[in-house]
């Protein structure tokens, strides 16, 4: 184990916990039916946009709009306001996965590091996709940073460099052992959201959400999470890249979900993956397809593997 791990772990332990969770888990209880919360979450963002342009004074200022939305549902602390809303709302159903009983539980502390200390955040359903609540913080906060970098360089791949660095560094793989592909997707979609406020066809076939007319803003359409959330937000489909210390433990843990896979393989399929791979080709996703259950849960002869009574879900 590298000595650099210990100061990194110390810094994260003494820092405030980001809502008590650094990771999410869309494997446990995946077969549990929960209601889709798109309508309620759409409303929160639409209201934030509308409130940011109400009683506008002064000339057009796009960053003032962006910052206004961010101040209403984003946040400068560990948990963004929209993320906290999703975590706390009794009207939003979540998977029944306790924060300390997840795919990261039971492994040696030196393998899971901070993930074992702080547990995982809740998972809800948006656009018929299972999404960890942490992704809303990525969308609003990291997406805003991505957007600001893009304004400077006007190059998506260069703007994406910092997002990928964050996943490699102290608040990513260095401290948890996990490089989250889904976090990078949420960051990028947040950037697309901020651009879609002012530009037509950022969302294919749709006008900008806002239009500047004379001396004020007009809202041309409501916000919809369906424009941004897809299967690549789901960490049971777009699986994390684990470092060499954590990888063998996580591979064994994922094998314990083969029974769930065999019961409902359709719940582990990625829709329109060719389209998604094209959209996200420049944001430095890492190939983890060997850890998908449709790869893990069959042997070399393409025979399904059942795991009941063969592999414990806890060490």
C-alpha positions as CSV (number, residue, x, y, z in Angstrom):
1,X,0.0,0.0,0.0
2,X,1.3,3.4,-0.9
3,X,2.2,5.7,2.0
4,X,0.4,8.6,0.3
5,X,-2.9,6.9,1.1
6,X,-2.6,7.7,4.8
7,X,-2.5,11.5,4.6
8,X,-5.2,11.5,2.0
9,X,-7.4,9.4,4.3
10,X,-6.6,11.6,7.2
11,X,-7.7,14.7,5.3
12,X,-11.0,13.2,4.3
13,X,-11.7,11.9,7.8
14,X,-11.3,15.3,9.4
15,X,-13.2,17.1,6.6
16,X,-17.0,17.3,6.8
17,X,-18.7,14.3,5.3
18,X,-20.4,15.0,1.9
19,X,-23.9,14.1,3.1
20,X,-22.5,11.0,4.7
21,X,-21.8,9.4,1.4
22,X,-19.1,9.3,-1.3
23,X,-20.5,6.4,-3.3
24,X,-23.8,5.0,-4.5
25,X,-25.2,1.5,-4.9
26,X,-27.6,0.5,-7.7
27,X,-27.0,-3.2,-7.2
28,X,-28.6,-3.9,-3.9
29,X,-32.4,-4.2,-4.0
30,X,-32.4,-3.4,-7.8
31,X,-35.4,-5.6,-8.3
32,X,-37.4,-3.5,-5.9
33,X,-40.1,-1.5,-7.7
34,X,-40.0,2.2,-6.8
35,X,-42.0,5.0,-8.4
36,X,-40.4,7.3,-10.9
37,X,-39.8,10.8,-9.4
38,X,-39.2,12.7,-12.7
39,X,-42.2,15.0,-12.4
40,X,-41.3,16.2,-8.9
41,X,-37.6,16.6,-9.7
42,X,-38.5,18.4,-13.0
43,X,-40.6,20.9,-11.0
44,X,-37.8,21.7,-8.6
45,X,-35.4,22.7,-11.4
46,X,-38.1,24.5,-13.5
47,X,-39.1,26.6,-10.5
48,X,-35.4,27.5,-9.8
49,X,-35.0,28.7,-13.4
50,X,-38.2,30.7,-13.2
51,X,-37.3,32.3,-9.9
52,X,-33.9,33.2,-11.2
53,X,-35.3,35.4,-14.0
54,X,-38.4,36.8,-12.2
55,X,-38.0,40.6,-11.6
56,X,-34.9,40.7,-13.7
57,X,-33.1,44.0,-13.7
58,X,-30.2,45.2,-15.9
59,X,-28.8,43.9,-19.2
60,X,-28.6,40.3,-20.4
61,X,-26.1,38.4,-18.2
62,X,-26.0,34.7,-18.8
63,X,-23.7,33.9,-15.9
64,X,-26.0,35.8,-13.6
65,X,-28.8,33.3,-14.6
66,X,-26.5,30.3,-14.2
67,X,-25.4,31.5,-10.7
68,X,-28.9,32.3,-9.7
69,X,-30.1,28.8,-10.5
70,X,-27.0,27.3,-8.7
71,X,-27.6,29.4,-5.6
72,X,-31.2,28.2,-5.4
73,X,-30.7,24.4,-5.9
74,X,-26.9,23.9,-5.9
75,X,-24.7,24.8,-3.1
76,X,-21.2,25.6,-1.9
77,X,-21.2,22.9,0.8
78,X,-20.9,19.1,0.6
79,X,-24.6,18.4,-0.4
80,X,-26.3,20.6,-3.0
81,X,-29.8,21.8,-2.1
82,X,-31.5,19.7,-4.8
83,X,-29.5,16.6,-3.7
84,X,-30.6,17.2,-0.1
85,X,-34.2,17.6,-1.3
86,X,-34.1,14.3,-3.1
87,X,-32.5,12.6,0.0
88,X,-35.1,14.0,2.5
89,X,-38.4,14.2,0.6
90,X,-41.0,11.7,1.8
91,X,-42.6,12.0,-1.6
92,X,-39.6,10.4,-3.4
93,X,-39.2,6.7,-3.1
94,X,-35.7,5.2,-2.7
95,X,-34.3,1.8,-2.8
96,X,-34.2,0.1,0.6
97,X,-30.4,0.0,0.9
98,X,-29.1,1.2,4.3
99,X,-26.1,3.5,3.9
100,X,-23.8,1.1,5.6
101,X,-25.1,-2.1,4.0
102,X,-23.9,-1.8,0.4
103,X,-21.6,-3.2,-2.2
104,X,-18.8,-1.4,-0.4
105,X,-19.6,-2.9,3.1
106,X,-17.5,-5.7,4.6
107,X,-14.3,-5.3,2.6
108,X,-11.0,-4.5,4.3
109,X,-10.8,-0.8,5.3
110,X,-7.5,-0.5,3.4
111,X,-9.3,-1.6,0.2
112,X,-12.5,0.6,0.5
113,X,-11.0,3.5,2.4
114,X,-13.4,6.4,2.8
115,X,-16.2,4.6,1.1
116,X,-16.4,2.2,4.0
117,X,-16.4,5.0,6.5
118,X,-19.2,7.1,5.1
119,X,-21.5,4.6,3.4
120,X,-23.6,5.3,0.3
121,X,-26.2,7.7,-0.6
122,X,-29.8,6.9,-1.5
123,X,-31.0,5.8,-5.0
124,X,-34.1,7.0,-6.7
125,X,-35.7,6.5,-10.1
126,X,-35.6,9.3,-12.7
127,X,-36.5,8.8,-16.4
128,X,-36.9,5.1,-15.5
129,X,-33.3,5.1,-14.5
130,X,-31.8,4.3,-11.1
131,X,-29.7,7.3,-10.0
132,X,-27.8,8.0,-6.8
133,X,-28.7,11.3,-5.2
134,X,-25.0,12.4,-5.4
135,X,-25.4,12.8,-9.2
136,X,-27.6,15.9,-8.7
137,X,-24.7,17.6,-7.0
138,X,-22.4,16.6,-9.8
139,X,-24.9,17.8,-12.3
140,X,-25.3,21.3,-10.8
141,X,-21.9,22.0,-9.2
142,X,-19.4,20.1,-11.3
143,X,-21.5,20.8,-14.4
144,X,-21.3,24.6,-13.6
145,X,-17.5,24.3,-13.3
146,X,-17.4,22.4,-16.6
147,X,-19.5,25.1,-18.3
148,X,-17.3,27.9,-17.0
149,X,-14.2,26.1,-18.3
150,X,-15.9,25.6,-21.7
151,X,-16.6,29.3,-21.9
152,X,-12.9,29.9,-21.6
153,X,-11.6,27.3,-24.0
154,X,-14.7,26.4,-26.2
155,X,-13.5,22.8,-26.4
156,X,-15.3,20.1,-24.7
157,X,-12.5,17.6,-24.4
158,X,-10.2,20.2,-22.8
159,X,-13.0,21.3,-20.5
160,X,-13.5,17.6,-19.5
161,X,-9.9,17.2,-18.3
162,X,-10.6,18.7,-14.9
163,X,-13.6,16.5,-14.4
164,X,-11.5,13.4,-15.0
165,X,-8.7,14.7,-12.8
166,X,-11.2,15.1,-9.9
167,X,-12.2,11.5,-10.3
168,X,-8.6,10.4,-10.2
169,X,-7.6,12.6,-7.3
170,X,-8.5,13.2,-3.6
171,X,-12.2,13.1,-4.0
172,X,-12.2,10.2,-6.4
173,X,-10.1,7.1,-6.9
174,X,-7.3,8.2,-4.5
175,X,-9.7,8.3,-1.5
176,X,-12.3,5.6,-2.4
177,X,-10.5,3.3,-4.9
178,X,-13.3,4.1,-7.4
179,X,-13.2,6.1,-10.6
180,X,-16.9,6.9,-11.2
181,X,-17.8,6.9,-14.9
182,X,-21.3,7.9,-14.0
183,X,-20.0,11.0,-12.1
184,X,-18.3,12.1,-15.2
185,X,-21.5,11.7,-17.2
186,X,-23.5,13.8,-14.7
187,X,-20.8,16.5,-14.8
188,X,-21.0,16.6,-18.6
189,X,-24.8,16.7,-18.6
190,X,-24.8,19.5,-16.1
191,X,-22.6,21.5,-18.6
192,X,-25.1,20.7,-21.4
193,X,-27.9,21.9,-19.2
194,X,-26.3,25.3,-18.6
195,X,-25.7,25.6,-22.3
196,X,-29.3,24.6,-23.1
197,X,-30.5,27.5,-21.1
198,X,-29.4,29.8,-23.8
199,X,-28.7,27.8,-27.0
200,X,-31.1,26.0,-29.3
201,X,-30.6,22.3,-30.1
202,X,-28.2,21.5,-27.3
203,X,-31.0,19.1,-26.6
204,X,-31.8,17.8,-30.1
205,X,-34.9,19.4,-31.6
206,X,-35.5,21.7,-28.6
207,X,-35.2,25.4,-28.3
208,X,-33.2,27.0,-25.5
209,X,-35.0,27.0,-22.2
210,X,-34.7,30.8,-22.1
211,X,-34.9,33.6,-24.6
212,X,-33.9,37.2,-24.1
213,X,-36.5,39.6,-25.5
214,X,-35.9,43.4,-25.3
215,X,-35.0,43.8,-21.6
216,X,-36.2,40.6,-20.0
217,X,-36.0,36.8,-20.1
218,X,-38.8,34.5,-21.4
219,X,-39.0,30.9,-20.4
220,X,-39.8,28.9,-23.6
221,X,-40.1,25.4,-22.1
222,X,-39.8,23.6,-18.8
223,X,-36.8,21.7,-17.7
224,X,-36.9,17.9,-18.1
225,X,-34.5,15.4,-16.6
226,X,-35.3,13.1,-19.5
227,X,-33.1,15.3,-21.6
228,X,-30.1,14.4,-19.5
229,X,-30.5,11.2,-17.5
230,X,-29.9,7.9,-19.2
231,X,-28.5,4.5,-18.4
232,X,-25.0,5.8,-18.1
233,X,-26.0,7.5,-14.8
234,X,-26.7,4.1,-13.3
235,X,-23.6,2.6,-11.6
236,X,-24.9,-0.9,-11.9
237,X,-24.8,-0.4,-15.7
238,X,-22.0,2.1,-16.2
239,X,-19.8,0.5,-13.6
240,X,-17.0,2.2,-11.7
241,X,-13.4,1.6,-12.5
242,X,-11.8,0.1,-9.4
243,X,-8.1,0.4,-8.6
244,X,-6.0,-2.8,-8.3
245,X,-6.4,-2.9,-4.5
246,X,-10.2,-2.7,-4.5
247,X,-10.9,-4.5,-7.8
248,X,-10.7,-8.2,-6.6
249,X,-13.0,-7.5,-3.7
250,X,-15.6,-5.7,-5.8
251,X,-15.5,-8.4,-8.5
252,X,-16.3,-11.0,-5.9
253,X,-19.1,-8.8,-4.5
254,X,-20.7,-8.2,-7.9
255,X,-20.7,-12.0,-8.5
256,X,-23.2,-12.2,-5.6
257,X,-25.8,-10.4,-7.7
258,X,-25.9,-13.1,-10.4
259,X,-29.2,-14.5,-9.0
260,X,-30.8,-11.1,-9.4
261,X,-29.4,-10.9,-12.9
262,X,-30.8,-14.3,-13.9
263,X,-34.2,-13.3,-12.5
264,X,-34.4,-10.1,-14.5
265,X,-31.6,-9.7,-17.0
266,X,-33.5,-6.9,-18.7
267,X,-32.8,-4.7,-15.7
268,X,-29.1,-4.9,-16.4
269,X,-29.2,-3.9,-20.1
270,X,-28.0,-0.6,-21.4
271,X,-30.4,1.0,-23.9
272,X,-28.9,2.8,-27.0
273,X,-25.3,2.3,-25.9
274,X,-23.9,3.1,-29.3
275,X,-25.5,6.6,-29.0
276,X,-24.2,7.0,-25.4
277,X,-20.7,6.0,-26.3
278,X,-20.7,8.6,-29.1
279,X,-22.0,11.3,-26.8
280,X,-19.5,10.7,-24.1
281,X,-16.4,9.8,-26.2
282,X,-14.4,12.8,-25.0
283,X,-15.0,12.8,-21.3
284,X,-12.5,10.0,-20.4
285,X,-14.8,7.2,-19.4
286,X,-13.0,4.0,-18.6
287,X,-14.0,0.7,-20.0
288,X,-15.4,-1.6,-17.2
289,X,-17.6,-3.8,-19.4
290,X,-15.9,-6.9,-18.0
291,X,-17.6,-6.2,-14.6
292,X,-21.1,-6.0,-16.0
293,X,-23.3,-8.8,-14.8
294,X,-24.0,-10.0,-18.4
295,X,-20.3,-10.7,-18.6
296,X,-19.7,-11.9,-15.0
297,X,-22.7,-14.1,-14.6
298,X,-21.9,-16.5,-17.4
299,X,-19.0,-19.0,-17.6
300,X,-16.8,-19.5,-20.6
301,X,-19.4,-21.8,-22.2
302,X,-22.0,-19.0,-21.9
303,X,-23.7,-20.9,-19.1
304,X,-25.5,-18.8,-16.6
305,X,-24.0,-18.8,-13.1
306,X,-26.3,-19.0,-10.1
307,X,-24.8,-17.8,-6.8
308,X,-27.3,-18.8,-4.1
309,X,-25.3,-20.4,-1.3
310,X,-22.1,-20.2,-3.2
311,X,-20.7,-16.7,-2.6
312,X,-21.5,-14.7,0.5
313,X,-22.5,-11.1,0.0
314,X,-20.5,-10.1,3.1
315,X,-17.0,-11.0,4.2
